[in-house]
Amino acid sequence: QVQLVESGGGLVQAGGSLRLSCAASRSLFSINAMGWYRQAPGKQRELVAGLASGGATQYADSVKGRFTISRDNAKNTVYLQMNSLKPEDTAVYHCNAKIVTGPSLTDHWGQGTQVTVSS
């Protein structure tokens, strides 16, 4: 099991930047993949950015070139740097971890942090 605590959300004007943090309770080396998902009211949850333990990254088309996922292994923390924010980025952002536990791959979620981008 892993505990995930997100921080860094808030209110920002369009064109501004935010950096979200996800602090994990265990070493990132023991987590197979981490990512950021978001969900806005009336919308489906979507993967925003993913980071495999080996360093490979994946981004939603809507955020490519604007968002960057990274990690600090010493701090057991994953970040999402969000630049050039748009009103359509407004959502609750959740940190996700995928961990091989015994015979299965399990999902773990943080509590979420609200990002609101004003026009």
C-alpha positions as CSV (number, residue, x, y, z in Angstrom):
1,Q,0.0,0.0,0.0
2,V,1.1,3.6,-0.6
3,Q,-0.3,6.9,0.6
4,L,-0.3,9.7,-1.9
5,V,-0.7,13.4,-0.9
6,E,-1.2,16.0,-3.6
7,S,-0.5,19.7,-3.2
8,G,0.0,22.8,-5.2
9,G,-3.5,23.4,-6.7
10,G,-5.1,26.7,-6.6
11,L,-6.5,29.5,-8.7
12,V,-4.5,31.0,-11.5
13,Q,-5.2,33.2,-14.5
14,A,-5.0,31.9,-18.0
15,G,-1.5,31.8,-19.2
16,G,-0.1,31.3,-15.7
17,S,1.7,28.3,-14.2
18,L,1.3,25.9,-11.3
19,R,3.3,23.0,-10.1
20,L,1.5,20.1,-8.5
21,S,3.3,17.8,-6.1
22,C,2.5,14.2,-5.2
23,A,4.3,12.9,-2.2
24,A,4.4,9.1,-1.9
25,S,4.9,7.1,1.3
26,R,7.2,4.7,-0.3
27,S,10.2,4.8,-2.6
28,L,9.3,5.6,-6.2
29,F,11.6,2.7,-7.2
30,S,9.0,0.4,-5.8
31,I,6.2,2.0,-7.9
32,N,5.9,0.7,-11.4
33,A,4.3,3.9,-12.8
34,M,2.9,7.2,-11.6
35,G,0.6,9.6,-13.3
36,W,-1.7,12.6,-13.0
37,Y,-5.4,12.3,-13.9
38,R,-8.0,15.0,-14.0
39,Q,-11.7,15.2,-14.0
40,A,-13.9,18.2,-14.5
41,P,-17.7,18.2,-13.7
42,G,-19.6,16.5,-16.5
43,K,-16.4,15.2,-18.0
44,Q,-14.7,11.8,-18.0
45,R,-11.5,11.3,-16.0
46,E,-8.5,11.5,-18.3
47,L,-4.9,10.7,-18.0
48,V,-2.9,13.9,-18.2
49,A,0.6,12.7,-17.8
50,G,2.2,9.4,-16.9
51,L,5.7,8.4,-15.8
52,A,7.1,4.9,-15.8
53,S,9.7,3.8,-13.3
54,G,12.3,3.7,-16.1
55,G,11.6,7.4,-17.0
56,A,9.4,7.1,-20.0
57,T,6.7,9.7,-20.1
58,Q,3.3,10.0,-21.7
59,Y,1.0,13.0,-22.1
60,A,-2.5,13.8,-23.2
61,D,-2.5,15.5,-26.6
62,S,-4.2,18.5,-25.0
63,V,-1.3,19.2,-22.7
64,K,1.7,18.3,-24.8
65,G,4.2,21.1,-24.8
66,R,2.6,22.7,-21.8
67,F,2.8,20.2,-19.0
68,T,5.8,18.2,-17.7
69,I,5.8,15.3,-15.3
70,S,9.0,14.7,-13.3
71,R,10.2,13.0,-10.2
72,D,12.5,13.5,-7.3
73,N,13.4,10.0,-6.1
74,A,15.1,11.3,-2.9
75,K,11.9,13.0,-1.9
76,N,9.6,10.2,-3.1
77,T,7.7,13.0,-5.0
78,V,6.3,13.3,-8.5
79,Y,5.6,16.7,-9.9
80,L,3.4,18.1,-12.7
81,Q,4.6,21.4,-14.0
82,M,1.7,23.1,-15.7
83,N,2.5,26.1,-17.9
84,S,0.4,28.2,-20.3
85,L,-2.7,27.2,-18.4
86,K,-6.1,27.4,-20.1
87,P,-9.6,27.6,-18.6
88,E,-10.2,24.1,-20.0
89,D,-7.5,22.8,-17.7
90,T,-9.8,23.5,-14.7
91,A,-10.4,20.2,-12.9
92,V,-9.6,18.2,-9.9
93,Y,-6.2,16.6,-10.4
94,H,-5.4,13.2,-8.8
95,C,-2.1,11.5,-8.4
96,N,-2.1,7.8,-9.3
97,A,0.4,5.1,-8.6
98,K,0.4,1.6,-10.1
99,I,2.1,-1.0,-8.1
100,V,2.7,-4.7,-8.6
101,T,1.4,-6.3,-5.4
102,G,1.7,-10.1,-5.4
103,P,0.2,-11.4,-8.6
104,S,-1.7,-8.2,-9.6
105,L,-1.1,-4.6,-10.6
106,T,-3.1,-2.2,-8.3
107,D,-4.1,1.4,-8.5
108,H,-3.6,3.9,-5.7
109,W,-5.0,7.4,-5.6
110,G,-4.4,10.6,-3.8
111,Q,-7.2,12.8,-2.4
112,G,-7.1,15.3,-5.3
113,T,-6.3,18.9,-5.6
114,Q,-8.4,21.6,-7.3
115,V,-6.9,23.6,-10.2
116,T,-9.0,26.5,-11.4
117,V,-7.9,28.6,-14.4
118,S,-9.8,31.9,-14.9
119,S,-10.2,33.5,-18.2
